[in-house]
Amino acid sequence: MSKADEILAALGGADNVEDIEGCITRLRTEVSDPDLVDQAALKAAGAHGAMASGSVVQVVVGPEAENLAEDIQDLM
């Protein structure tokens, strides 16, 4: 399983992710159900951290954010 697969699963799967984009060091996502986001799984997938506010989740992944966002969009 790739890092993109792991992060997508930790965000609750493709059906839960409404939008995702890379922004310098973060993945900015909007999810349908914030309760499906697994913070521990995000860290296990290599995220440095994650912040959630309502349906918006920012996942800190470092300089690979743009590439990961593209990979995740391809999986969706």
N, CA, C and O atoms as a Tinker XYZ file with bonds, in Angstrom:
   304  protein
     1  N      0.852000   -1.183000    0.000000    73     2
     2  CA     0.000000    0.000000    0.000000    64     1     3
     3  C      0.894000    1.241000    0.000000    63     2     4     5
     4  O      1.823000    1.347000    0.801000    81     3
     5  N      0.607000    2.172000   -0.899000    73     3     6
     6  CA     1.418000    3.385000   -1.002000    64     5     7
     7  C      1.038000    4.385000    0.093000    63     6     8     9
     8  O      0.010000    4.242000    0.756000    81     7
     9  N      1.874000    5.381000    0.262000    73     7    10
    10  CA     1.598000    6.425000    1.247000    64     9    11
    11  C      0.283000    7.136000    0.913000    63    10    12    13
    12  O     -0.493000    7.467000    1.809000    81    11
    13  N      0.040000    7.368000   -0.374000    73    11    14
    14  CA    -1.202000    8.011000   -0.797000    64    13    15
    15  C     -2.404000    7.145000   -0.420000    63    14    16    17
    16  O     -3.412000    7.661000    0.064000    81    15
    17  N     -2.302000    5.820000   -0.642000    73    15    18
    18  CA    -3.381000    4.895000   -0.260000    64    17    19
    19  C     -3.646000    4.962000    1.239000    63    18    20    21
    20  O     -4.797000    5.012000    1.672000    81    19
    21  N     -2.575000    4.962000    2.026000    73    19    22
    22  CA    -2.702000    4.965000    3.484000    64    21    23
    23  C     -3.349000    6.255000    3.979000    63    22    24    25
    24  O     -4.207000    6.227000    4.860000    81    23
    25  N     -2.934000    7.386000    3.408000    73    23    26
    26  CA    -3.500000    8.667000    3.828000    64    25    27
    27  C     -4.969000    8.751000    3.429000    63    26    28    29
    28  O     -5.800000    9.215000    4.209000    81    27
    29  N     -5.290000    8.307000    2.219000    73    27    30
    30  CA    -6.692000    8.326000    1.773000    64    29    31
    31  C     -7.554000    7.462000    2.691000    63    30    32    33
    32  O     -8.654000    7.864000    3.070000    81    31
    33  N     -7.062000    6.286000    3.045000    73    31    34
    34  CA    -7.812000    5.411000    3.955000    64    33    35
    35  C     -7.986000    6.072000    5.318000    63    34    36    37
    36  O     -9.059000    5.983000    5.915000    81    35
    37  N     -6.934000    6.741000    5.821000    73    35    38
    38  CA    -6.996000    7.396000    7.128000    64    37    39
    39  C     -7.951000    8.591000    7.119000    63    38    40    41
    40  O     -8.471000    8.979000    8.165000    81    39
    41  N     -8.180000    9.167000    5.951000    73    39    42
    42  CA    -9.125000   10.271000    5.825000    64    41    43
    43  C    -10.561000    9.765000    5.697000    63    42    44    45
    44  O    -11.488000   10.557000    5.523000    81    43
    45  N    -10.740000    8.472000    5.782000    73    43    46
    46  CA   -12.087000    7.899000    5.724000    64    45    47
    47  C    -12.439000    7.329000    4.370000    63    46    48    49
    48  O    -13.585000    6.941000    4.140000    81    47
    49  N    -11.472000    7.269000    3.466000    73    47    50
    50  CA   -11.713000    6.699000    2.146000    64    49    51
    51  C    -12.160000    7.736000    1.126000    63    50    52    53
    52  O    -12.494000    8.870000    1.467000    81    51
    53  N    -12.157000    7.316000   -0.129000    73    51    54
    54  CA   -12.477000    8.218000   -1.238000    64    53    55
    55  C    -13.877000    8.811000   -1.115000    63    54    56    57
    56  O    -14.102000    9.960000   -1.498000    81    55
    57  N    -14.813000    8.038000   -0.584000    73    55    58
    58  CA   -16.184000    8.538000   -0.463000    64    57    59
    59  C    -16.318000    9.643000    0.581000    63    58    60    61
    60  O    -17.270000   10.422000    0.549000    81    59
    61  N    -15.360000    9.708000    1.505000    73    59    62
    62  CA   -15.421000   10.719000    2.560000    64    61    63
    63  C    -14.711000   12.011000    2.165000    63    62    64    65
    64  O    -14.998000   13.064000    2.734000    81    63
    65  N    -13.794000   11.952000    1.208000    73    63    66
    66  CA   -13.009000   13.127000    0.823000    64    65    67
    67  C    -13.759000   13.908000   -0.255000    63    66    68    69
    68  O    -13.974000   13.416000   -1.363000    81    67
    69  N    -14.148000   15.124000    0.089000    73    67    70
    70  CA   -14.846000   15.997000   -0.854000    64    69    71
    71  C    -13.860000   16.735000   -1.752000    63    70    72    73
    72  O    -14.103000   16.908000   -2.947000    81    71
    73  N    -12.731000   17.173000   -1.158000    73    71    74
    74  CA   -11.744000   17.960000   -1.897000    64    73    75
    75  C    -10.389000   17.766000   -1.236000    63    74    76    77
    76  O    -10.297000   17.611000   -0.018000    81    75
    77  N     -9.337000   17.777000   -2.049000    73    75    78
    78  CA    -7.977000   17.696000   -1.506000    64    77    79
    79  C     -7.047000   18.479000   -2.424000    63    78    80    81
    80  O     -7.158000   18.416000   -3.649000    81    79
    81  N     -6.135000   19.211000   -1.811000    73    79    82
    82  CA    -5.132000   19.939000   -2.585000    64    81    83
    83  C     -3.858000   20.047000   -1.778000    63    82    84    85
    84  O     -3.889000   20.080000   -0.547000    81    83
    85  N     -2.746000   20.102000   -2.471000    73    83    86
    86  CA    -1.450000   20.273000   -1.827000    64    85    87
    87  C     -1.149000   21.741000   -1.666000    63    86    88    89
    88  O     -1.427000   22.539000   -2.560000    81    87
    89  N     -0.582000   22.103000   -0.531000    73    87    90
    90  CA    -0.237000   23.503000   -0.267000    64    89    91
    91  C      1.086000   23.539000    0.491000    63    90    92    93
    92  O      1.097000   23.453000    1.719000    81    91
    93  N      2.164000   23.662000   -0.204000    73    91    94
    94  CA     3.534000   23.727000    0.304000    64    93    95
    95  C      3.892000   22.491000    1.130000    63    94    96    97
    96  O      4.558000   21.595000    0.613000    81    95
    97  N      3.475000   22.414000    2.386000    73    95    98
    98  CA     3.827000   21.256000    3.223000    64    97    99
    99  C      2.608000   20.510000    3.745000    63    98   100   101
   100  O      2.740000   19.586000    4.548000    81    99
   101  N      1.422000   20.905000    3.294000    73    99   102
   102  CA     0.195000   20.324000    3.852000    64   101   103
   103  C     -0.741000   19.842000    2.760000    63   102   104   105
   104  O     -0.750000   20.339000    1.634000    81   103
   105  N     -1.523000   18.856000    3.146000    73   103   106
   106  CA    -2.669000   18.453000    2.335000    64   105   107
   107  C     -3.875000   19.129000    2.961000    63   106   108   109
   108  O     -4.195000   18.883000    4.124000    81   107
   109  N     -4.533000   19.966000    2.210000    73   107   110
   110  CA    -5.750000   20.618000    2.703000    64   109   111
   111  C     -6.924000   19.822000    2.162000    63   110   112   113
   112  O     -7.109000   19.702000    0.950000    81   111
   113  N     -7.696000   19.293000    3.057000    73   111   114
   114  CA    -8.809000   18.435000    2.652000    64   113   115
   115  C    -10.117000   18.904000    3.260000    63   114   116   117
   116  O    -10.152000   19.534000    4.317000    81   115
   117  N    -11.180000   18.579000    2.562000    73   115   118
   118  CA   -12.517000   18.757000    3.113000    64   117   119
   119  C    -13.168000   17.387000    3.081000    63   118   120   121
   120  O    -13.185000   16.722000    2.045000    81   119
   121  N    -13.703000   16.969000    4.218000    73   119   122
   122  CA   -14.304000   15.640000    4.324000    64   121   123
   123  C    -15.795000   15.751000    4.635000    63   122   124   125
   124  O    -16.256000   16.743000    5.200000    81   123
   125  N    -16.533000   14.713000    4.254000    73   123   126
   126  CA   -17.977000   14.681000    4.524000    64   125   127
   127  C    -18.243000   14.441000    5.999000    63   126   128   129
   128  O    -19.080000   15.109000    6.606000    81   127
   129  N    -17.518000   13.473000    6.579000    73   127   130
   130  CA   -17.732000   13.080000    7.972000    64   129   131
   131  C    -16.404000   13.120000    8.729000    63   130   132   133
   132  O    -15.605000   12.190000    8.614000    81   131
   133  N    -16.159000   14.177000    9.496000    73   131   134
   134  CA   -14.894000   14.301000   10.226000    64   133   135
   135  C    -14.643000   13.148000   11.209000    63   134   136   137
   136  O    -13.493000   12.869000   11.546000    81   135
   137  N    -15.700000   12.482000   11.667000    73   135   138
   138  CA   -15.532000   11.379000   12.616000    64   137   139
   139  C    -14.855000   10.165000   11.986000    63   138   140   141
   140  O    -14.364000    9.297000   12.707000    81   139
   141  N    -14.820000   10.088000   10.653000    73   139   142
   142  CA   -14.174000    8.958000    9.971000    64   141   143
   143  C    -12.665000    9.146000    9.834000    63   142   144   145
   144  O    -11.960000    8.210000    9.456000    81   143
   145  N    -12.162000   10.337000   10.134000    73   143   146
   146  CA   -10.729000   10.615000   10.017000    64   145   147
   147  C     -9.994000    9.985000   11.197000    63   146   148   149
   148  O    -10.333000   10.227000   12.355000    81   147
   149  N     -8.987000    9.179000   10.888000    73   147   150
   150  CA    -8.207000    8.461000   11.901000    64   149   151
   151  C     -6.836000    9.129000   12.039000    63   150   152   153
   152  O     -5.926000    8.876000   11.250000    81   151
   153  N     -6.706000    9.989000   13.058000    73   151   154
   154  CA    -5.460000   10.745000   13.263000    64   153   155
   155  C     -4.259000    9.822000   13.493000    63   154   156   157
   156  O     -3.167000   10.089000   12.992000    81   155
   157  N     -4.455000    8.754000   14.239000    73   155   158
   158  CA    -3.352000    7.821000   14.500000    64   157   159
   159  C     -2.896000    7.161000   13.206000    63   158   160   161
   160  O     -1.698000    6.961000   13.006000    81   159
   161  N     -3.825000    6.823000   12.333000    73   159   162
   162  CA    -3.473000    6.198000   11.052000    64   161   163
   163  C     -2.752000    7.197000   10.146000    63   162   164   165
   164  O     -1.869000    6.814000    9.378000    81   163
   165  N     -3.127000    8.478000   10.233000    73   163   166
   166  CA    -2.414000    9.491000    9.453000    64   165   167
   167  C     -0.954000    9.558000    9.885000    63   166   168   169
   168  O     -0.055000    9.616000    9.045000    81   167
   169  N     -0.719000    9.549000   11.193000    73   167   170
   170  CA     0.664000    9.569000   11.694000    64   169   171
   171  C      1.403000    8.303000   11.288000    63   170   172   173
   172  O      2.574000    8.360000   10.915000    81   171
   173  N      0.727000    7.158000   11.357000    73   171   174
   174  CA     1.339000    5.888000   10.972000    64   173   175
   175  C      1.696000    5.882000    9.484000    63   174   176   177
   176  O      2.628000    5.194000    9.069000    81   175
   177  N      0.952000    6.650000    8.685000    73   175   178
   178  CA     1.203000    6.727000    7.247000    64   177   179
   179  C      2.342000    7.694000    6.920000    63   178   180   181
   180  O      2.739000    7.816000    5.762000    81   179
   181  N      2.864000    8.376000    7.931000    73   179   182
   182  CA     3.999000    9.261000    7.714000    64   181   183
   183  C      3.693000   10.738000    7.864000    63   182   184   185
   184  O      4.578000   11.570000    7.662000    81   183
   185  N      2.461000   11.085000    8.213000    73   183   186
   186  CA     2.133000   12.499000    8.430000    64   185   187
   187  C      2.823000   12.985000    9.702000    63   186   188   189
   188  O      2.929000   12.250000   10.684000    81   187
   189  N      3.284000   14.220000    9.669000    73   187   190
   190  CA     3.931000   14.810000   10.844000    64   189   191
   191  C      2.898000   15.285000   11.854000    63   190   192   193
   192  O      3.207000   15.475000   13.031000    81   191
   193  N      1.672000   15.473000   11.386000    73   191   194
   194  CA     0.591000   15.911000   12.247000    64   193   195
   195  C     -0.635000   16.206000   11.424000    63   194   196   197
   196  O     -0.587000   16.220000   10.194000    81   195
   197  N     -1.735000   16.441000   12.109000    73   195   198
   198  CA    -2.989000   16.785000   11.423000    64   197   199
   199  C     -3.808000   17.690000   12.322000    63   198   200   201
   200  O     -3.848000   17.513000   13.540000    81   199
   201  N     -4.459000   18.660000   11.703000    73   199   202
   202  CA    -5.329000   19.571000   12.425000    64   201   203
   203  C     -6.692000   19.537000   11.773000    63   202   204   205
   204  O     -6.807000   19.614000   10.550000    81   203
   205  N     -7.721000   19.423000   12.584000    73   203   206
   206  CA    -9.079000   19.375000   12.059000    64   205   207
   207  C     -9.916000   20.479000   12.686000    63   206   208   209
   208  O     -9.817000   20.763000   13.880000    81   207
   209  N    -10.739000   21.091000   11.850000    73   207   210
   210  CA   -11.693000   22.087000   12.306000    64   209   211
   211  C    -12.962000   21.872000   11.491000    63   210   212   213
   212  O    -13.049000   22.268000   10.329000    81   211
   213  N    -13.927000   21.246000   12.116000    73   211   214
   214  CA   -15.142000   20.904000   11.387000    64   213   215
   215  C    -14.840000   19.908000   10.290000    63   214   216   217
   216  O    -14.254000   18.856000   10.548000    81   215
   217  N    -15.230000   20.226000    9.074000    73   215   218
   218  CA   -15.011000   19.303000    7.957000    64   217   219
   219  C    -13.685000   19.536000    7.249000    63   218   220   221
   220  O    -13.377000   18.846000    6.277000    81   219
   221  N    -12.893000   20.498000    7.719000    73   219   222
   222  CA   -11.596000   20.795000    7.106000    64   221   223
   223  C    -10.491000   20.111000    7.906000    63   222   224   225
   224  O    -10.385000   20.281000    9.120000    81   223
   225  N     -9.669000   19.333000    7.196000    73   223   226
   226  CA    -8.554000   18.631000    7.828000    64   225   227
   227  C     -7.289000   19.008000    7.070000    63   226   228   229
   228  O     -7.228000   18.878000    5.847000    81   227
   229  N     -6.280000   19.476000    7.799000    73   227   230
   230  CA    -4.977000   19.762000    7.201000    64   229   231
   231  C     -3.996000   18.718000    7.712000    63   230   232   233
   232  O     -3.828000   18.534000    8.918000    81   231
   233  N     -3.354000   18.041000    6.771000    73   231   234
   234  CA    -2.417000   16.975000    7.097000    64   233   235
   235  C     -1.017000   17.460000    6.740000    63   234   236   237
   236  O     -0.741000   17.745000    5.575000    81   235
   237  N     -0.135000   17.555000    7.722000    73   235   238
   238  CA     1.226000   18.024000    7.502000    64   237   239
   239  C      2.069000   16.847000    7.029000    63   238   240   241
   240  O      2.283000   15.884000    7.766000    81   239
   241  N      2.552000   16.938000    5.773000    73   239   242
   242  CA     3.324000   15.840000    5.180000    64   241   243
   243  C      4.697000   16.273000    4.692000    63   242   244   245
   244  O      5.496000   15.434000    4.279000    81   243
   245  N      4.981000   17.557000    4.732000    73   243   246
   246  CA     6.273000   18.033000    4.255000    64   245   247
   247  C      6.214000   18.421000    2.787000    63   246   248   249
   248  O      5.131000   18.580000    2.224000    81   247
   249  N      7.394000   18.574000    2.161000    73   247   250
   250  CA     7.457000   19.107000    0.801000    64   249   251
   251  C      6.855000   18.207000   -0.280000    63   250   252   253
   252  O      6.756000   18.626000   -1.433000    81   251
   253  N      6.460000   17.010000    0.055000    73   251   254
   254  CA     5.846000   16.115000   -0.929000    64   253   255
   255  C      4.332000   16.320000   -1.045000    63   254   256   257
   256  O      3.657000   15.531000   -1.706000    81   255
   257  N      3.792000   17.361000   -0.416000    73   255   258
   258  CA     2.347000   17.582000   -0.369000    64   257   259
   259  C      1.711000   17.642000   -1.761000    63   258   260   261
   260  O      0.684000   17.003000   -1.993000    81   259
   261  N      2.295000   18.386000   -2.673000    73   259   262
   262  CA     1.710000   18.527000   -4.019000    64   261   263
   263  C      1.627000   17.171000   -4.715000    63   262   264   265
   264  O      0.594000   16.831000   -5.291000    81   263
   265  N      2.718000   16.393000   -4.663000    73   263   266
   266  CA     2.732000   15.082000   -5.314000    64   265   267
   267  C      1.735000   14.128000   -4.666000    63   266   268   269
   268  O      1.033000   13.393000   -5.361000    81   267
   269  N      1.672000   14.136000   -3.348000    73   267   270
   270  CA     0.717000   13.271000   -2.653000    64   269   271
   271  C     -0.724000   13.644000   -2.996000    63   270   272   273
   272  O     -1.564000   12.765000   -3.190000    81   271
   273  N     -1.007000   14.924000   -3.070000    73   271   274
   274  CA    -2.367000   15.367000   -3.414000    64   273   275
   275  C     -2.745000   14.856000   -4.803000    63   274   276   277
   276  O     -3.868000   14.397000   -5.013000    81   275
   277  N     -1.816000   14.935000   -5.742000    73   275   278
   278  CA    -2.080000   14.436000   -7.092000    64   277   279
   279  C     -2.296000   12.928000   -7.076000    63   278   280   281
   280  O     -3.204000   12.423000   -7.736000    81   279
   281  N     -1.469000   12.208000   -6.328000    73   279   282
   282  CA    -1.616000   10.747000   -6.236000    64   281   283
   283  C     -2.968000   10.372000   -5.624000    63   282   284   285
   284  O     -3.620000    9.435000   -6.085000    81   283
   285  N     -3.384000   11.094000   -4.596000    73   283   286
   286  CA    -4.654000   10.817000   -3.942000    64   285   287
   287  C     -5.817000   11.134000   -4.885000    63   286   288   289
   288  O     -6.793000   10.386000   -4.945000    81   287
   289  N     -5.712000   12.236000   -5.615000    73   287   290
   290  CA    -6.766000   12.575000   -6.583000    64   289   291
   291  C     -6.879000   11.481000   -7.648000    63   290   292   293
   292  O     -7.984000   11.157000   -8.081000    81   291
   293  N     -5.760000   10.918000   -8.067000    73   291   294
   294  CA    -5.783000    9.825000   -9.045000    64   293   295
   295  C     -6.491000    8.601000   -8.478000    63   294   296   297
   296  O     -7.182000    7.892000   -9.208000    81   295
   297  N     -6.324000    8.347000   -7.175000    73   295   298
   298  CA    -6.962000    7.193000   -6.541000    64   297   299
   299  C     -8.470000    7.382000   -6.409000    63   298   300   301
   300  O     -9.228000    6.412000   -6.375000    81   299
   301  N     -8.894000    8.634000   -6.336000    73   299   302
   302  CA   -10.314000    8.921000   -6.156000    64   301   303
   303  C    -11.033000    8.812000   -7.482000    63   302   304
   304  O    -12.245000    9.018000   -7.545000    81   303
